[in-house]
């Protein structure tokens, strides 16, 4: 759920294609949200703030999952660490 900080009212709610959302990371320009799945699944999904899935990344099965993700300052790259 995305909230307005002015009113703390929800402005958008959407389901994500993860088993158990572990973390999320807004892009610097606010145009995307990178969502990492739980610690035992190596999956990252990127959504627009309106809930549209724009990309996904699954490196391999049976890995130990994504430990971190970070946007570059320009928002043009996303580093994913496992």
Order of alpha helices (4+ residues) and beta strands (2+ residues): beta-beta-beta-beta-beta-beta-beta-beta
